[in-house]
Amino acid sequence: MRCNASCAFCDYWKTSPEMKAKELTSFADAARAFDPMLITWTGGEPLLRKDLEELVNAVDRAISTKWTTLITHGGMLSLERARSLWDAGVGQFSISLDYLDERHDKARGIPGLSKKILANAEAIRGAGMTVRFNTVIKDDNLDDVMPLVRAAAAMRVGVNLSVYTDFKNGNRDHLLGAAHQQRLEELVRELLAFKKQRRGTLSNSDYYLESIPKYVRGEMKEPCRSGQETVHIDPYGGIRRCPDFPVDGHWKDYAGYAPIKCDRCFYACRGEAQAPLRVDRFLDLVASP
């Protein structure tokens, strides 16, 4: 929950440094209890944990079948740190990147961040590790998404898209609405056409991309699967339906979540959990950037 960025859409960076003392020193027991197929280490900024390699490796050894990813703002990621985390069990580095230029630096409050991300992503990918950019579609980057996707493809780096939400702290500045609908639909057509020509760069399912305009119009009917398909364990052992919901007690007391009707977000984690098993999803699985 700690972070050294200062994003306007998130309050995690306001977490008191005193909370460091309350963070768990192992998540292996939780991994054994839930036995997940997918594990994501996220934040805040997980690289602030100097013991992150030990945490990752303990979870990696605790369960047999899993795919482990790490989400980072990239400001603390280097080729050397990536190698040590890769050796510990991370299978993919997901680096947040919403713009290819200084606008990203300003949004994250870290000078020089976009150039560092691009240089390190290429170096890490060149060393044989898997890298994806996590890109949030906002009101002011609709014309930047395709250039970012093409740049990633040239680097043999992947991209995973999500839609901006004000759920984290109520900041509505970048919400998509009716004024953006036409350009958004054009962008989705461009993304789907790109996928047909070059699957593997975009990790989003066709279903997720097709559903984005529908979500922005307020027409989503499918219930969110958070709490059934996914759960979030915070640094202190608390369990949440999703990262943006309050804690419901310690993970050891988890007794399951009832279905919920919530349309506060359309993050990829929600949309992909809802995505049907169509042929295009299998084509995505066998493709690679």
C-alpha positions, 0 to 999 in steps of 0.5 A: 500500500506504500508508494513513492509516486503521487498519482492523482487517481490513487491515495495509496501513496498517502499510506503512513510509513509507519504501516511498514511495520505491520506488513506480513513477512510471508504470503506462502500460507495464503497461497497454499490456502487459495491455490490460485492459478494467477498471482499478481504482486501489486501496490502501491509500489511492490518494489519498495519491499526490499524482501520482495524476492523472498516473498515471491519465492516463498509463494512460488514454492508453496504452490505448483501450477501458477502464473505470477505477474508483478505490477510496478510504476517502473521507477525502481525497476532495473535490469538487475532487479528484474533478473532477481525477481525473475529468478524468484518466480515472477513470469511477467513484469507489468509496467504502468504506462499511459503516455509515451512522453513527459505527460506520464512523468507528470501524472505519476510525479516522477521526472524522467519516468517514461524514458526510463520505462521504455529503456528498461522495458526493452532491456528486460525484454532483450534479456529474455524476460516478459514485459507488458505495459499496463495502459489505462484508457482516459479522456486525454489519451485516446489518440495515444493508445495506438501509438503506444501499442505500435511502439510496444509491438516494435519492442516485442513488449505486450500491452494490457488495457483498462478503463479509467475509474474514479473508484480509488479516490473519487477523482473524476478528471479522466472519466470517459463519457458521451463526449468521447464515445465516437472516438472511443468506438473508433479506437476499439475498431483500431485495436481489434483490427490490430489484433487480427493482424498481430495477436500477442501484443495486446493481451486483452480479449476481443470481448473486453475491447468490444465491451468498453464502449458498452460499459462507458454507455452504462449498458453493462449487465454482466455481474462483476466476478470479484470475490468469486474468480478473484480476491485481494489480500492486502499487505497486512493479511486482510482480504478484500473482494477487490482492491478498491473495496474495504477489508472484510477481515483476515484472509484466514476467516474467508468464507466466500463472497456472494455475487455483487452488482457493481459497475464502479470500474471496468478494469481488465481484471473484471472484464477478463473474468467475465469474458467467454471462452471464445476461439479468439481467446485461445488464439491470444494464448498461443500468440506472443509479442 
